[in-house]
Amino acid sequence: MITFNKKGETPLDDISGLLVKGITTRGELDIVEANNILEAYLKYTINPVQVAELDFDTQFLQKLHREMFGKVWSWAGEFRTTQTSIGVEAVQIRQALYQLIDDLKFWQTSWHYEETAVRLHYSLVKIHPFLNGNGRWARLATDIWLLSIGKDVLAWGGNITDEGKSRSEYILALQEADSRGYERLHRFMFP
């Protein structure tokens, strides 16, 4: 049994989808996930031409999650079918993502790119389409969107996967955005 107890982390009640055998600690799981995520990160951040040609749509977002976690979890890239501590109802995930992609098209033409990135990231986190890895996936998806419009990836406050000041600030910023207060999240993403 692996314990999931970081603040803001979605607990996993079932680890039967774990593809990597012999994982017994959270630290071991973190390492194999980080290695898989690094492969996806490098794939999309090294070649900006490739990113510019992407269709940033629901299928891509599922594919990205699968590329980030597919060597670790059998359910990577599959929308969750149960309710989690946050997120839309499972039956509403696909529709919420379609609506977000539609909103993104409007935001891109009407708002400054920073404001668009903040809303995109927040919306991806709040939809919470997967069993786990939603925050990491939402951050990389936002970075890929930024690259697709010719901007740089974000620093994301440093290491926010570990407990600490950056993670606490990130979670507080997301919580403020729940009440439509996006300023703190904007400052976190674009210091």
C-alpha positions as CSV (number, residue, x, y, z in Angstrom):
1,M,0.0,0.0,0.0
2,I,1.3,3.4,-1.0
3,T,0.3,6.4,1.1
4,F,-0.8,9.6,-0.7
5,N,-0.9,12.4,1.8
6,K,0.5,15.6,0.3
7,K,-1.8,18.6,0.7
8,G,-3.8,19.0,-2.4
9,E,-3.0,15.5,-3.7
10,T,-5.7,13.3,-5.0
11,P,-5.5,10.0,-3.0
12,L,-5.6,6.8,-4.9
13,D,-7.8,4.1,-3.3
14,D,-6.8,1.5,-5.8
15,I,-3.3,1.0,-7.1
16,S,-4.1,-2.1,-9.1
17,G,-3.4,-0.2,-12.3
18,L,0.2,0.2,-11.3
19,L,2.3,-1.2,-14.2
20,V,5.7,-1.0,-12.5
21,K,6.2,-3.9,-10.1
22,G,8.0,-3.6,-6.8
23,I,7.0,-0.1,-5.9
24,T,6.4,0.1,-2.2
25,T,7.0,3.7,-1.2
26,R,5.8,7.1,-2.3
27,G,9.4,8.1,-3.2
28,E,9.8,5.1,-5.5
29,L,6.5,6.0,-7.3
30,D,7.5,9.6,-7.5
31,I,10.7,8.6,-9.3
32,V,9.1,6.4,-11.9
33,E,6.4,8.9,-12.6
34,A,8.9,11.7,-12.8
35,N,10.9,9.8,-15.4
36,N,7.8,9.1,-17.5
37,I,6.8,12.8,-17.2
38,L,10.3,13.9,-18.3
39,E,10.0,11.9,-21.5
40,A,6.7,13.7,-22.4
41,Y,8.1,17.1,-21.3
42,L,11.2,16.7,-23.6
43,K,9.1,15.4,-26.5
44,Y,7.0,18.6,-26.5
45,T,9.4,21.3,-25.3
46,I,12.5,20.5,-27.4
47,N,10.9,21.0,-30.8
48,P,8.7,24.2,-30.9
49,V,7.7,23.5,-34.6
50,Q,6.1,20.3,-33.5
51,V,4.1,22.1,-30.8
52,A,3.0,24.9,-33.1
53,E,1.4,22.2,-35.4
54,L,-0.6,20.5,-32.6
55,D,-4.3,20.4,-32.4
56,F,-4.9,21.5,-28.8
57,D,-8.1,19.5,-28.3
58,T,-9.6,16.9,-26.1
59,Q,-7.8,14.0,-27.9
60,F,-4.5,15.7,-27.5
61,L,-5.1,16.3,-23.8
62,Q,-5.9,12.6,-23.3
63,K,-2.8,11.6,-25.3
64,L,-0.6,13.9,-23.2
65,H,-1.8,12.3,-20.0
66,R,-1.1,8.9,-21.5
67,E,2.4,10.0,-22.6
68,M,3.1,11.4,-19.1
69,F,1.9,8.4,-17.1
70,G,1.4,5.4,-19.5
71,K,4.5,3.6,-18.5
72,V,3.4,3.7,-14.8
73,W,-0.4,3.4,-14.8
74,S,-2.7,1.3,-17.0
75,W,-5.4,4.0,-16.8
76,A,-3.2,6.8,-18.0
77,G,-5.1,9.0,-20.5
78,E,-8.5,7.4,-19.6
79,F,-11.1,9.7,-18.1
80,R,-12.0,8.8,-14.5
81,T,-15.4,7.1,-14.0
82,T,-15.7,7.9,-10.3
83,Q,-15.9,11.1,-8.3
84,T,-12.7,12.5,-6.8
85,S,-12.3,15.1,-4.0
86,I,-12.4,17.8,-6.7
87,G,-13.5,18.0,-10.3
88,V,-16.6,17.8,-12.3
89,E,-18.8,14.8,-12.2
90,A,-17.3,11.9,-14.1
91,V,-20.1,11.9,-16.7
92,Q,-19.4,15.6,-17.4
93,I,-15.7,15.4,-18.1
94,R,-15.8,15.1,-21.9
95,Q,-18.3,18.0,-22.2
96,A,-16.4,20.2,-19.8
97,L,-13.2,19.7,-21.8
98,Y,-15.0,20.4,-25.1
99,Q,-16.4,23.6,-23.5
100,L,-12.9,24.6,-22.3
101,I,-11.4,24.1,-25.8
102,D,-14.2,26.2,-27.2
103,D,-13.6,28.9,-24.5
104,L,-9.8,28.7,-25.2
105,K,-10.5,29.7,-28.9
106,F,-12.3,32.8,-27.7
107,W,-9.8,33.7,-25.0
108,Q,-6.8,33.4,-27.4
109,T,-8.4,36.1,-29.6
110,S,-9.8,38.3,-26.9
111,W,-7.4,38.2,-23.9
112,H,-3.7,38.7,-23.2
113,Y,-1.9,35.4,-23.3
114,E,-1.0,35.4,-19.6
115,E,-4.7,35.7,-18.6
116,T,-5.6,33.0,-21.1
117,A,-2.9,30.7,-19.6
118,V,-4.1,31.3,-16.1
119,R,-7.7,30.4,-17.0
120,L,-6.6,27.4,-19.1
121,H,-4.6,26.0,-16.2
122,Y,-7.2,26.6,-13.6
123,S,-9.9,25.1,-15.8
124,L,-7.9,22.0,-16.5
125,V,-7.2,21.5,-12.7
126,K,-10.8,22.0,-11.8
127,I,-12.2,19.6,-14.4
128,H,-9.8,17.0,-13.0
129,P,-10.4,14.4,-15.7
130,F,-8.0,11.7,-14.6
131,L,-7.7,9.5,-11.5
132,N,-4.4,11.2,-10.6
133,G,-1.7,13.4,-12.1
134,N,-4.1,16.2,-12.9
135,G,-2.0,19.0,-11.6
136,R,1.2,17.9,-13.3
137,W,-0.7,17.2,-16.5
138,A,-2.4,20.7,-16.3
139,R,0.9,22.4,-15.9
140,L,2.5,20.6,-18.8
141,A,-0.6,21.2,-21.0
142,T,-0.4,24.9,-20.1
143,D,3.3,25.0,-21.0
144,I,2.6,23.3,-24.3
145,W,-0.1,25.8,-25.1
146,L,2.3,28.6,-24.3
147,L,4.9,27.1,-26.6
148,S,2.3,26.7,-29.3
149,I,1.8,30.5,-29.3
150,G,5.5,31.3,-29.2
151,K,5.9,31.9,-25.5
152,D,8.2,30.3,-22.9
153,V,7.3,27.5,-20.5
154,L,6.7,28.6,-16.9
155,A,8.9,28.0,-13.8
156,W,5.8,27.1,-11.8
157,G,7.3,28.4,-8.5
158,G,10.1,25.9,-8.6
159,N,9.4,22.4,-7.2
160,I,5.7,22.3,-6.4
161,T,5.4,18.5,-6.3
162,D,7.1,18.4,-2.9
163,E,5.7,19.9,0.3
164,G,6.9,23.4,0.8
165,K,6.3,27.1,0.3
166,S,5.8,26.9,-3.5
167,R,3.3,24.1,-3.3
168,S,1.4,25.8,-0.5
169,E,1.3,29.0,-2.5
170,Y,0.1,27.2,-5.6
171,I,-2.7,25.5,-3.8
172,L,-3.8,28.7,-2.1
173,A,-3.8,30.4,-5.5
174,L,-6.0,27.7,-7.0
175,Q,-8.4,28.0,-4.0
176,E,-8.7,31.7,-4.5
177,A,-9.4,31.1,-8.2
178,D,-12.4,29.0,-7.0
179,S,-14.0,32.3,-6.1
180,R,-13.0,33.9,-9.5
181,G,-10.0,35.6,-7.9
182,Y,-7.3,34.8,-10.4
183,E,-4.8,37.4,-9.4
184,R,-2.8,35.3,-7.0
185,L,-2.6,32.4,-9.5
186,H,-1.5,34.9,-12.2
187,R,1.2,36.2,-9.9
188,F,2.3,32.6,-9.2
189,M,2.4,31.7,-12.8
190,F,3.9,35.0,-14.1
191,P,6.0,36.5,-11.3
